[in-house]
Amino acid sequence: MSDVFSIPDELELLEFFSAEPVERSVEDGCWCYEVSDRRGVRLRFSFNLFERSVQTALQVMDSPLITVCHEGAESMTVSGKTMTCRFSYQGSDARLVLRLDDSINLDWSSLRKY
């Protein structure tokens, strides 16, 4: 397991989210972005570089749907309209794939290592 959480630079994140962070504290290692799609789904995506954590919160209109948070983040990469985050912790690997296109598509998955 790596002790470093590698992330894209701020320009890549700005381009991916098409928005500035709504919250940012470089000294604390925290960034938070909010985006909405044409259906009224809103995503609040935040991460902490030092705690190696990522959190996603989905809402429809003003109704919360789900919040998922994982620690043990190892990498966050952006390729076009897709972001992939990889996690490793206590015998498990997890992955987040976020696609921002006409609609927000969020997929969390995890597998146990044997």
N, C-alpha and C positions, 0 to 999 in steps of 0.2 A: 504494500500500500504506500502510495506517495504522500509526502507531507506538503506538497505544493498543489495549489488549485490554479491551473492555467486557464486564463480567460482571454477573449478577444480584446483588442484595444478599444478605447472609448469611441473612436470614429467608426469602427465596425459595428459596435452596439447601436450607435446613433443611426447608422444606415439600416440595420436590421429592424429596429423598432420604429423607425421613421419619427422619432421623438426624443427629446432630451429626457434624462431621468427626472422623475417627479420628486425623488429624494436621492441625496448623494452625500456621503461622508467618506472622503478618501482616507482620512486618518483612521477611521473605524473599519474601513474595508467594505462599506455597504453601498449598494446601488439598488434603486427600485424604478421600474418602468411600468407604465400603464398604457394599454392599447385596447381599442374596441373594434369590433367588426360590424358589417352592415346589418347583422341580425340583432344587434344590441347586446352581444356577449362582450363582457369586459374582462380582461386579464390583467392581474397585478403580478408582475414577475420581479422577484427580488433575490439578491444573493449577497453573501458575506464572504469576502475573500479570505479573511483570517480564520473564521469558524468553519470554512469549507462547506457552506450550506446554501441550498437553493430552495425557494418557496414559490409556489404558484397558487393564486387564488382566482377562481372564476366566479363571475356574477352574471345574471341576466337581469337587465334593468337594474333595480336596486336590491335584488334578491340574491344572497350568497348561495352558491351551489356546492363548491368544494374547495378546500385548501389542502395542499399537499406540501410537505417539507421533508427534505432529505439532507442528511449530513454526510460527510465522507466524500465530498465532491473532488474529483481529480482533474477533470477537464471540461471546458465549454468551448465548442467550436461552432462557427457559422459558415454555411455554404448556401449562398443565394437566399432563399426565403425559409431556410430550415436551420434551426439551432439544435445541437445535440449536446447533452450534458451526461457525463459518465461518473458513476459513484462506486466506491468499494468500501465495505465495512463489515465487520463481524461475520465473515464467511458468506457474504452475499455481494452480488453486483447489481447495480440498478442503472437505469437509463431513462432520460427524459428526451423526447423528441418534440419540438415545438415548431409548427409550421404557421407562418403568418402570410396569408394570401387573401382571397375574398372573405375567408372565414378563419377563425382561430381553431387550430387543430392541436390538441395537447395529448401526448401519450406517455404515461409513466409505466415502466415495467421493471421487474426485479427477478433475479434468479439466485438460488442458493448454490454455493460452490461446495462440492464434495471432495 
